[in-house]
Amino acid sequence: MANNNPESSNLPQSGTPRPTPRRRAQPAHTLSEAGDRELRGGPSHSQIAEAAYLRYLSRGGGHGRDLDDWIEAERELRAERSHQT
């Protein structure tokens, strides 16, 4: 037996309303924030990425330490810049 009620098209077979979809969380850092860091004298996103990749290569390319590479690369770049000023 078909239900001809137009409102029932939004209901699943059980007759209960569907949950409202959740919005995706926004990323913690945006490209504009990365650019702001560069303007303030900190290393840019691309500089950190390149340094982290070089660290990855220098240790033989083993997987699973990408965050460590990134953090160390950023730390080293910041230390180099603080010694230059």
Secondary structure, DSSP 4 states (H G I P E B T S, - for coil): -----GGGGGS-TTSPPPPPPPPPPPPS--HHHHHHHHHTTSPPHHHHHHHHHHHHHHTT--SS-HHHHHHHHHHHHHHHHHHH-
